Amino acid sequence: GVKESHQMTIFRIIAAILHLGNLKIQGERDGEVCSISSEDEHLNNFCSLLGVEHSQMQHWLCHRK
């Protein structure tokens, strides 16, 4: 009973969440700092699926504020 356009949006969000779970986050300085490779294919897929800016997402996944 869900419209096809809504189904595709739901599938896109679920796929993005699954890619987010596969990110390789590297911890540094005893876990106080972390980084994500700018070439991580899962981050690229996540950003393209949700239409968010790659550099902003990379930054905010590694900063607490």
mmCIF file of the N, C-alpha and C atoms, coordinates in Angstrom:
data_MODEL
# 
_entry.id   MODEL 
# 
loop_
_atom_site.group_PDB 
_atom_site.id 
_atom_site.type_symbol 
_atom_site.label_atom_id 
_atom_site.label_alt_id 
_atom_site.label_comp_id 
_atom_site.label_asym_id 
_atom_site.label_entity_id 
_atom_site.label_seq_id 
_atom_site.pdbx_PDB_ins_code 
_atom_site.Cartn_x 
_atom_site.Cartn_y 
_atom_site.Cartn_z 
_atom_site.occupancy 
_atom_site.B_iso_or_equiv 
_atom_site.pdbx_formal_charge 
_atom_site.auth_seq_id 
_atom_site.auth_comp_id 
_atom_site.auth_asym_id 
_atom_site.auth_atom_id 
_atom_site.pdbx_PDB_model_num 
ATOM 1   N N  . GLY A 1 1  ? 0.771  -1.184 0.000  1.00 0.00 ? 1  GLY A N  1 
ATOM 2   C CA . GLY A 1 1  ? 0.000  0.000  0.000  1.00 0.00 ? 1  GLY A CA 1 
ATOM 3   C C  . GLY A 1 1  ? 0.831  1.276  0.000  1.00 0.00 ? 1  GLY A C  1 
ATOM 4   N N  . VAL A 1 2  ? 2.159  1.153  -0.133 1.00 0.00 ? 2  VAL A N  1 
ATOM 5   C CA . VAL A 1 2  ? 3.026  2.331  -0.129 1.00 0.00 ? 2  VAL A CA 1 
ATOM 6   C C  . VAL A 1 2  ? 3.352  2.695  -1.571 1.00 0.00 ? 2  VAL A C  1 
ATOM 7   N N  . LYS A 1 3  ? 3.252  3.978  -1.892 1.00 0.00 ? 3  LYS A N  1 
ATOM 8   C CA . LYS A 1 3  ? 3.557  4.433  -3.254 1.00 0.00 ? 3  LYS A CA 1 
ATOM 9   C C  . LYS A 1 3  ? 4.994  4.071  -3.623 1.00 0.00 ? 3  LYS A C  1 
ATOM 10  N N  . GLU A 1 4  ? 5.199  3.841  -4.919 1.00 0.00 ? 4  GLU A N  1 
ATOM 11  C CA . GLU A 1 4  ? 6.532  3.458  -5.395 1.00 0.00 ? 4  GLU A CA 1 
ATOM 12  C C  . GLU A 1 4  ? 7.566  4.546  -5.108 1.00 0.00 ? 4  GLU A C  1 
ATOM 13  N N  . SER A 1 5  ? 7.195  5.802  -5.233 1.00 0.00 ? 5  SER A N  1 
ATOM 14  C CA . SER A 1 5  ? 8.145  6.891  -4.952 1.00 0.00 ? 5  SER A CA 1 
ATOM 15  C C  . SER A 1 5  ? 8.552  6.890  -3.480 1.00 0.00 ? 5  SER A C  1 
ATOM 16  N N  . HIS A 1 6  ? 7.608  6.598  -2.590 1.00 0.00 ? 6  HIS A N  1 
ATOM 17  C CA . HIS A 1 6  ? 7.930  6.514  -1.169 1.00 0.00 ? 6  HIS A CA 1 
ATOM 18  C C  . HIS A 1 6  ? 8.804  5.298  -0.875 1.00 0.00 ? 6  HIS A C  1 
ATOM 19  N N  . GLN A 1 7  ? 8.527  4.201  -1.563 1.00 0.00 ? 7  GLN A N  1 
ATOM 20  C CA . GLN A 1 7  ? 9.335  2.993  -1.392 1.00 0.00 ? 7  GLN A CA 1 
ATOM 21  C C  . GLN A 1 7  ? 10.789 3.270  -1.766 1.00 0.00 ? 7  GLN A C  1 
ATOM 22  N N  . MET A 1 8  ? 11.007 3.959  -2.876 1.00 0.00 ? 8  MET A N  1 
ATOM 23  C CA . MET A 1 8  ? 12.369 4.245  -3.316 1.00 0.00 ? 8  MET A CA 1 
ATOM 24  C C  . MET A 1 8  ? 13.093 5.145  -2.310 1.00 0.00 ? 8  MET A C  1 
ATOM 25  N N  . THR A 1 9  ? 12.372 6.093  -1.731 1.00 0.00 ? 9  THR A N  1 
ATOM 26  C CA . THR A 1 9  ? 12.963 6.958  -0.716 1.00 0.00 ? 9  THR A CA 1 
ATOM 27  C C  . THR A 1 9  ? 13.340 6.146  0.515  1.00 0.00 ? 9  THR A C  1 
ATOM 28  N N  . ILE A 1 10 ? 12.480 5.256  0.936  1.00 0.00 ? 10 ILE A N  1 
ATOM 29  C CA . ILE A 1 10 ? 12.762 4.395  2.091  1.00 0.00 ? 10 ILE A CA 1 
ATOM 30  C C  . ILE A 1 10 ? 13.962 3.505  1.799  1.00 0.00 ? 10 ILE A C  1 
ATOM 31  N N  . PHE A 1 11 ? 14.009 2.912  0.616  1.00 0.00 ? 11 PHE A N  1 
ATOM 32  C CA . PHE A 1 11 ? 15.134 2.047  0.243  1.00 0.00 ? 11 PHE A CA 1 
ATOM 33  C C  . PHE A 1 11 ? 16.446 2.841  0.213  1.00 0.00 ? 11 PHE A C  1 
ATOM 34  N N  . ARG A 1 12 ? 16.390 4.079  -0.280 1.00 0.00 ? 12 ARG A N  1 
ATOM 35  C CA . ARG A 1 12 ? 17.586 4.925  -0.336 1.00 0.00 ? 12 ARG A CA 1 
ATOM 36  C C  . ARG A 1 12 ? 18.098 5.215  1.080  1.00 0.00 ? 12 ARG A C  1 
ATOM 37  N N  . ILE A 1 13 ? 17.203 5.507  1.995  1.00 0.00 ? 13 ILE A N  1 
ATOM 38  C CA . ILE A 1 13 ? 17.595 5.791  3.379  1.00 0.00 ? 13 ILE A CA 1 
ATOM 39  C C  . ILE A 1 13 ? 18.170 4.550  4.043  1.00 0.00 ? 13 ILE A C  1 
ATOM 40  N N  . ILE A 1 14 ? 17.544 3.406  3.841  1.00 0.00 ? 14 ILE A N  1 
ATOM 41  C CA . ILE A 1 14 ? 18.053 2.162  4.422  1.00 0.00 ? 14 ILE A CA 1 
ATOM 42  C C  . ILE A 1 14 ? 19.422 1.818  3.860  1.00 0.00 ? 14 ILE A C  1 
ATOM 43  N N  . ALA A 1 15 ? 19.605 1.982  2.556  1.00 0.00 ? 15 ALA A N  1 
ATOM 44  C CA . ALA A 1 15 ? 20.904 1.708  1.932  1.00 0.00 ? 15 ALA A CA 1 
ATOM 45  C C  . ALA A 1 15 ? 21.974 2.647  2.491  1.00 0.00 ? 15 ALA A C  1 
ATOM 46  N N  . ALA A 1 16 ? 21.621 3.910  2.692  1.00 0.00 ? 16 ALA A N  1 
ATOM 47  C CA . ALA A 1 16 ? 22.579 4.874  3.250  1.00 0.00 ? 16 ALA A CA 1 
ATOM 48  C C  . ALA A 1 16 ? 22.982 4.471  4.661  1.00 0.00 ? 16 ALA A C  1 
ATOM 49  N N  . ILE A 1 17 ? 22.023 4.049  5.476  1.00 0.00 ? 17 ILE A N  1 
ATOM 50  C CA . ILE A 1 17 ? 22.327 3.617  6.845  1.00 0.00 ? 17 ILE A CA 1 
ATOM 51  C C  . ILE A 1 17 ? 23.243 2.399  6.834  1.00 0.00 ? 17 ILE A C  1 
ATOM 52  N N  . LEU A 1 18 ? 22.995 1.472  5.930  1.00 0.00 ? 18 LEU A N  1 
ATOM 53  C CA . LEU A 1 18 ? 23.850 0.289  5.828  1.00 0.00 ? 18 LEU A CA 1 
ATOM 54  C C  . LEU A 1 18 ? 25.269 0.666  5.422  1.00 0.00 ? 18 LEU A C  1 
ATOM 55  N N  . HIS A 1 19 ? 25.408 1.618  4.502  1.00 0.00 ? 19 HIS A N  1 
ATOM 56  C CA . HIS A 1 19 ? 26.748 2.071  4.114  1.00 0.00 ? 19 HIS A CA 1 
ATOM 57  C C  . HIS A 1 19 ? 27.427 2.794  5.272  1.00 0.00 ? 19 HIS A C  1 
ATOM 58  N N  . LEU A 1 20 ? 26.672 3.555  6.035  1.00 0.00 ? 20 LEU A N  1 
ATOM 59  C CA . LEU A 1 20 ? 27.229 4.255  7.195  1.00 0.00 ? 20 LEU A CA 1 
ATOM 60  C C  . LEU A 1 20 ? 27.806 3.260  8.198  1.00 0.00 ? 20 LEU A C  1 
ATOM 61  N N  . GLY A 1 21 ? 27.155 2.122  8.341  1.00 0.00 ? 21 GLY A N  1 
ATOM 62  C CA . GLY A 1 21 ? 27.651 1.085  9.247  1.00 0.00 ? 21 GLY A CA 1 
ATOM 63  C C  . GLY A 1 21 ? 28.942 0.435  8.783  1.00 0.00 ? 21 GLY A C  1 
ATOM 64  N N  . ASN A 1 22 ? 29.287 0.579  7.520  1.00 0.00 ? 22 ASN A N  1 
ATOM 65  C CA . ASN A 1 22 ? 30.503 -0.031 6.974  1.00 0.00 ? 22 ASN A CA 1 
ATOM 66  C C  . ASN A 1 22 ? 31.682 0.929  6.902  1.00 0.00 ? 22 ASN A C  1 
ATOM 67  N N  . LEU A 1 23 ? 31.513 2.153  7.387  1.00 0.00 ? 23 LEU A N  1 
ATOM 68  C CA . LEU A 1 23 ? 32.613 3.129  7.348  1.00 0.00 ? 23 LEU A CA 1 
ATOM 69  C C  . LEU A 1 23 ? 33.802 2.655  8.162  1.00 0.00 ? 23 LEU A C  1 
ATOM 70  N N  . LYS A 1 24 ? 34.978 2.956  7.678  1.00 0.00 ? 24 LYS A N  1 
ATOM 71  C CA . LYS A 1 24 ? 36.216 2.659  8.402  1.00 0.00 ? 24 LYS A CA 1 
ATOM 72  C C  . LYS A 1 24 ? 36.662 3.943  9.108  1.00 0.00 ? 24 LYS A C  1 
ATOM 73  N N  . ILE A 1 25 ? 36.422 3.996  10.408 1.00 0.00 ? 25 ILE A N  1 
ATOM 74  C CA . ILE A 1 25 ? 36.802 5.162  11.198 1.00 0.00 ? 25 ILE A CA 1 
ATOM 75  C C  . ILE A 1 25 ? 38.074 4.811  11.948 1.00 0.00 ? 25 ILE A C  1 
ATOM 76  N N  . GLN A 1 26 ? 39.128 5.607  11.716 1.00 0.00 ? 26 GLN A N  1 
ATOM 77  C CA . GLN A 1 26 ? 40.413 5.348  12.351 1.00 0.00 ? 26 GLN A CA 1 
ATOM 78  C C  . GLN A 1 26 ? 40.570 6.242  13.573 1.00 0.00 ? 26 GLN A C  1 
ATOM 79  N N  . GLY A 1 27 ? 40.785 5.608  14.730 1.00 0.00 ? 27 GLY A N  1 
ATOM 80  C CA . GLY A 1 27 ? 40.995 6.357  15.953 1.00 0.00 ? 27 GLY A CA 1 
ATOM 81  C C  . GLY A 1 27 ? 42.451 6.761  16.105 1.00 0.00 ? 27 GLY A C  1 
ATOM 82  N N  . GLU A 1 28 ? 42.657 7.918  16.685 1.00 0.00 ? 28 GLU A N  1 
ATOM 83  C CA . GLU A 1 28 ? 44.008 8.434  16.928 1.00 0.00 ? 28 GLU A CA 1 
ATOM 84  C C  . GLU A 1 28 ? 44.057 9.004  18.335 1.00 0.00 ? 28 GLU A C  1 
ATOM 85  N N  . ARG A 1 29 ? 45.229 9.102  18.892 1.00 0.00 ? 29 ARG A N  1 
ATOM 86  C CA . ARG A 1 29 ? 45.456 9.675  20.227 1.00 0.00 ? 29 ARG A CA 1 
ATOM 87  C C  . ARG A 1 29 ? 44.548 9.048  21.280 1.00 0.00 ? 29 ARG A C  1 
ATOM 88  N N  . ASP A 1 30 ? 44.653 7.754  21.437 1.00 0.00 ? 30 ASP A N  1 
ATOM 89  C CA . ASP A 1 30 ? 43.889 7.014  22.444 1.00 0.00 ? 30 ASP A CA 1 
ATOM 90  C C  . ASP A 1 30 ? 42.379 7.211  22.308 1.00 0.00 ? 30 ASP A C  1 
ATOM 91  N N  . GLY A 1 31 ? 41.892 7.326  21.101 1.00 0.00 ? 31 GLY A N  1 
ATOM 92  C CA . GLY A 1 31 ? 40.468 7.439  20.857 1.00 0.00 ? 31 GLY A CA 1 
ATOM 93  C C  . GLY A 1 31 ? 39.901 8.832  21.003 1.00 0.00 ? 31 GLY A C  1 
ATOM 94  N N  . GLU A 1 32 ? 40.738 9.822  21.263 1.00 0.00 ? 32 GLU A N  1 
ATOM 95  C CA . GLU A 1 32 ? 40.247 11.196 21.413 1.00 0.00 ? 32 GLU A CA 1 
ATOM 96  C C  . GLU A 1 32 ? 39.941 11.860 20.070 1.00 0.00 ? 32 GLU A C  1 
ATOM 97  N N  . VAL A 1 33 ? 40.620 11.412 19.030 1.00 0.00 ? 33 VAL A N  1 
ATOM 98  C CA . VAL A 1 33 ? 40.454 11.984 17.700 1.00 0.00 ? 33 VAL A CA 1 
ATOM 99  C C  . VAL A 1 33 ? 40.231 10.834 16.725 1.00 0.00 ? 33 VAL A C  1 
ATOM 100 N N  . CYS A 1 34 ? 39.423 11.071 15.708 1.00 0.00 ? 34 CYS A N  1 
ATOM 101 C CA . CYS A 1 34 ? 39.222 10.047 14.690 1.00 0.00 ? 34 CYS A CA 1 
ATOM 102 C C  . CYS A 1 34 ? 39.237 10.692 13.313 1.00 0.00 ? 34 CYS A C  1 
ATOM 103 N N  . SER A 1 35 ? 39.365 9.855  12.305 1.00 0.00 ? 35 SER A N  1 
ATOM 104 C CA . SER A 1 35 ? 39.351 10.353 10.933 1.00 0.00 ? 35 SER A CA 1 
ATOM 105 C C  . SER A 1 35 ? 38.746 9.290  10.026 1.00 0.00 ? 35 SER A C  1 
ATOM 106 N N  . ILE A 1 36 ? 38.236 9.763  8.897  1.00 0.00 ? 36 ILE A N  1 
ATOM 107 C CA . ILE A 1 36 ? 37.674 8.892  7.869  1.00 0.00 ? 36 ILE A CA 1 
ATOM 108 C C  . ILE A 1 36 ? 38.374 9.244  6.564  1.00 0.00 ? 36 ILE A C  1 
ATOM 109 N N  . SER A 1 37 ? 38.818 8.243  5.862  1.00 0.00 ? 37 SER A N  1 
ATOM 110 C CA . SER A 1 37 ? 39.485 8.476  4.582  1.00 0.00 ? 37 SER A CA 1 
ATOM 111 C C  . SER A 1 37 ? 38.524 9.158  3.617  1.00 0.00 ? 37 SER A C  1 
ATOM 112 N N  . SER A 1 38 ? 39.029 10.154 2.904  1.00 0.00 ? 38 SER A N  1 
ATOM 113 C CA . SER A 1 38 ? 38.180 10.863 1.944  1.00 0.00 ? 38 SER A CA 1 
ATOM 114 C C  . SER A 1 38 ? 37.838 9.980  0.740  1.00 0.00 ? 38 SER A C  1 
ATOM 115 N N  . GLU A 1 39 ? 38.527 8.862  0.597  1.00 0.00 ? 39 GLU A N  1 
ATOM 116 C CA . GLU A 1 39 ? 38.280 7.950  -0.519 1.00 0.00 ? 39 GLU A CA 1 
ATOM 117 C C  . GLU A 1 39 ? 37.455 6.734  -0.105 1.00 0.00 ? 39 GLU A C  1 
ATOM 118 N N  . ASP A 1 40 ? 36.903 6.739  1.102  1.00 0.00 ? 40 ASP A N  1 
ATOM 119 C CA . ASP A 1 40 ? 36.094 5.616  1.585  1.00 0.00 ? 40 ASP A CA 1 
ATOM 120 C C  . ASP A 1 40 ? 34.843 5.484  0.710  1.00 0.00 ? 40 ASP A C  1 
ATOM 121 N N  . GLU A 1 41 ? 34.704 4.353  0.052  1.00 0.00 ? 41 GLU A N  1 
ATOM 122 C CA . GLU A 1 41 ? 33.593 4.164  -0.879 1.00 0.00 ? 41 GLU A CA 1 
ATOM 123 C C  . GLU A 1 41 ? 32.237 4.180  -0.177 1.00 0.00 ? 41 GLU A C  1 
ATOM 124 N N  . HIS A 1 42 ? 32.200 3.737  1.072  1.00 0.00 ? 42 HIS A N  1 
ATOM 125 C CA . HIS A 1 42 ? 30.931 3.732  1.801  1.00 0.00 ? 42 HIS A CA 1 
ATOM 126 C C  . HIS A 1 42 ? 30.489 5.148  2.150  1.00 0.00 ? 42 HIS A C  1 
ATOM 127 N N  . LEU A 1 43 ? 31.435 6.004  2.490  1.00 0.00 ? 43 LEU A N  1 
ATOM 128 C CA . LEU A 1 43 ? 31.099 7.407  2.742  1.00 0.00 ? 43 LEU A CA 1 
ATOM 129 C C  . LEU A 1 43 ? 30.619 8.066  1.453  1.00 0.00 ? 43 LEU A C  1 
ATOM 130 N N  . ASN A 1 44 ? 31.274 7.772  0.355  1.00 0.00 ? 44 ASN A N  1 
ATOM 131 C CA . ASN A 1 44 ? 30.856 8.320  -0.945 1.00 0.00 ? 44 ASN A CA 1 
ATOM 132 C C  . ASN A 1 44 ? 29.435 7.878  -1.298 1.00 0.00 ? 44 ASN A C  1 
ATOM 133 N N  . ASN A 1 45 ? 29.140 6.604  -1.095 1.00 0.00 ? 45 ASN A N  1 
ATOM 134 C CA . ASN A 1 45 ? 27.802 6.090  -1.387 1.00 0.00 ? 45 ASN A CA 1 
ATOM 135 C C  . ASN A 1 45 ? 26.762 6.712  -0.463 1.00 0.00 ? 45 ASN A C  1 
ATOM 136 N N  . PHE A 1 46 ? 27.091 6.816  0.826  1.00 0.00 ? 46 PHE A N  1 
ATOM 137 C CA . PHE A 1 46 ? 26.191 7.425  1.797  1.00 0.00 ? 46 PHE A CA 1 
ATOM 138 C C  . PHE A 1 46 ? 25.821 8.846  1.382  1.00 0.00 ? 46 PHE A C  1 
ATOM 139 N N  . CYS A 1 47 ? 26.834 9.634  1.029  1.00 0.00 ? 47 CYS A N  1 
ATOM 140 C CA . CYS A 1 47 ? 26.608 11.030 0.654  1.00 0.00 ? 47 CYS A CA 1 
ATOM 141 C C  . CYS A 1 47 ? 25.804 11.150 -0.635 1.00 0.00 ? 47 CYS A C  1 
ATOM 142 N N  . SER A 1 48 ? 26.093 10.307 -1.598 1.00 0.00 ? 48 SER A N  1 
ATOM 143 C CA . SER A 1 48 ? 25.352 10.392 -2.857 1.00 0.00 ? 48 SER A CA 1 
ATOM 144 C C  . SER A 1 48 ? 23.903 9.935  -2.685 1.00 0.00 ? 48 SER A C  1 
ATOM 145 N N  . LEU A 1 49 ? 23.666 8.942  -1.856 1.00 0.00 ? 49 LEU A N  1 
ATOM 146 C CA . LEU A 1 49 ? 22.303 8.468  -1.628 1.00 0.00 ? 49 LEU A CA 1 
ATOM 147 C C  . LEU A 1 49 ? 21.437 9.510  -0.931 1.00 0.00 ? 49 LEU A C  1 
ATOM 148 N N  . LEU A 1 50 ? 22.020 10.236 0.019  1.00 0.00 ? 50 LEU A N  1 
ATOM 149 C CA . LEU A 1 50 ? 21.246 11.217 0.779  1.00 0.00 ? 50 LEU A CA 1 
ATOM 150 C C  . LEU A 1 50 ? 21.391 12.639 0.248  1.00 0.00 ? 50 LEU A C  1 
ATOM 151 N N  . GLY A 1 51 ? 22.306 12.843 -0.688 1.00 0.00 ? 51 GLY A N  1 
ATOM 152 C CA . GLY A 1 51 ? 22.481 14.171 -1.261 1.00 0.00 ? 51 GLY A CA 1 
ATOM 153 C C  . GLY A 1 51 ? 23.114 15.158 -0.300 1.00 0.00 ? 51 GLY A C  1 
ATOM 154 N N  . VAL A 1 52 ? 24.043 14.683 0.514  1.00 0.00 ? 52 VAL A N  1 
ATOM 155 C CA . VAL A 1 52 ? 24.732 15.572 1.457  1.00 0.00 ? 52 VAL A CA 1 
ATOM 156 C C  . VAL A 1 52 ? 26.162 15.798 0.994  1.00 0.00 ? 52 VAL A C  1 
ATOM 157 N N  . GLU A 1 53 ? 26.752 16.878 1.455  1.00 0.00 ? 53 GLU A N  1 
ATOM 158 C CA . GLU A 1 53 ? 28.101 17.237 1.056  1.00 0.00 ? 53 GLU A CA 1 
ATOM 159 C C  . GLU A 1 53 ? 29.123 16.322 1.743  1.00 0.00 ? 53 GLU A C  1 
ATOM 160 N N  . HIS A 1 54 ? 30.007 15.761 0.944  1.00 0.00 ? 54 HIS A N  1 
ATOM 161 C CA . HIS A 1 54 ? 30.990 14.789 1.405  1.00 0.00 ? 54 HIS A CA 1 
ATOM 162 C C  . HIS A 1 54 ? 31.881 15.352 2.517  1.00 0.00 ? 54 HIS A C  1 
ATOM 163 N N  . SER A 1 55 ? 32.454 16.510 2.309  1.00 0.00 ? 55 SER A N  1 
ATOM 164 C CA . SER A 1 55 ? 33.397 17.068 3.292  1.00 0.00 ? 55 SER A CA 1 
ATOM 165 C C  . SER A 1 55 ? 32.701 17.400 4.609  1.00 0.00 ? 55 SER A C  1 
ATOM 166 N N  . GLN A 1 56 ? 31.463 17.885 4.546  1.00 0.00 ? 56 GLN A N  1 
ATOM 167 C CA . GLN A 1 56 ? 30.723 18.199 5.773  1.00 0.00 ? 56 GLN A CA 1 
ATOM 168 C C  . GLN A 1 56 ? 30.407 16.924 6.558  1.00 0.00 ? 56 GLN A C  1 
ATOM 169 N N  . MET A 1 57 ? 29.986 15.890 5.871  1.00 0.00 ? 57 MET A N  1 
ATOM 170 C CA . MET A 1 57 ? 29.664 14.635 6.553  1.00 0.00 ? 57 MET A CA 1 
ATOM 171 C C  . MET A 1 57 ? 30.912 14.018 7.160  1.00 0.00 ? 57 MET A C  1 
ATOM 172 N N  . GLN A 1 58 ? 32.013 14.075 6.437  1.00 0.00 ? 58 GLN A N  1 
ATOM 173 C CA . GLN A 1 58 ? 33.279 13.552 6.946  1.00 0.00 ? 58 GLN A CA 1 
ATOM 174 C C  . GLN A 1 58 ? 33.682 14.317 8.206  1.00 0.00 ? 58 GLN A C  1 
ATOM 175 N N  . HIS A 1 59 ? 33.495 15.613 8.202  1.00 0.00 ? 59 HIS A N  1 
ATOM 176 C CA . HIS A 1 59 ? 33.852 16.435 9.363  1.00 0.00 ? 59 HIS A CA 1 
ATOM 177 C C  . HIS A 1 59 ? 32.958 16.112 10.564 1.00 0.00 ? 59 HIS A C  1 
ATOM 178 N N  . TRP A 1 60 ? 31.636 16.103 10.373 1.00 0.00 ? 60 TRP A N  1 
ATOM 179 C CA . TRP A 1 60 ? 30.722 15.964 11.504 1.00 0.00 ? 60 TRP A CA 1 
ATOM 180 C C  . TRP A 1 60 ? 30.640 14.555 12.043 1.00 0.00 ? 60 TRP A C  1 
ATOM 181 N N  . LEU A 1 61 ? 31.043 13.555 11.296 1.00 0.00 ? 61 LEU A N  1 
ATOM 182 C CA . LEU A 1 61 ? 31.107 12.212 11.856 1.00 0.00 ? 61 LEU A CA 1 
ATOM 183 C C  . LEU A 1 61 ? 32.283 12.057 12.814 1.00 0.00 ? 61 LEU A C  1 
ATOM 184 N N  . CYS A 1 62 ? 33.254 12.970 12.725 1.00 0.00 ? 62 CYS A N  1 
ATOM 185 C CA . CYS A 1 62 ? 34.451 12.866 13.556 1.00 0.00 ? 62 CYS A CA 1 
ATOM 186 C C  . CYS A 1 62 ? 34.544 13.934 14.644 1.00 0.00 ? 62 CYS A C  1 
ATOM 187 N N  . HIS A 1 63 ? 33.537 14.790 14.764 1.00 0.00 ? 63 HIS A N  1 
ATOM 188 C CA . HIS A 1 63 ? 33.565 15.845 15.779 1.00 0.00 ? 63 HIS A CA 1 
ATOM 189 C C  . HIS A 1 63 ? 32.314 15.757 16.643 1.00 0.00 ? 63 HIS A C  1 
ATOM 190 N N  . ARG A 1 64 ? 32.477 16.027 17.904 1.00 0.00 ? 64 ARG A N  1 
ATOM 191 C CA . ARG A 1 64 ? 31.384 15.851 18.863 1.00 0.00 ? 64 ARG A CA 1 
ATOM 192 C C  . ARG A 1 64 ? 30.367 16.983 18.811 1.00 0.00 ? 64 ARG A C  1 
ATOM 193 N N  . LYS A 1 65 ? 30.765 18.170 18.431 1.00 0.00 ? 65 LYS A N  1 
ATOM 194 C CA . LYS A 1 65 ? 29.844 19.308 18.425 1.00 0.00 ? 65 LYS A CA 1 
ATOM 195 C C  . LYS A 1 65 ? 29.310 19.554 17.037 1.00 0.00 ? 65 LYS A C  1 
# 
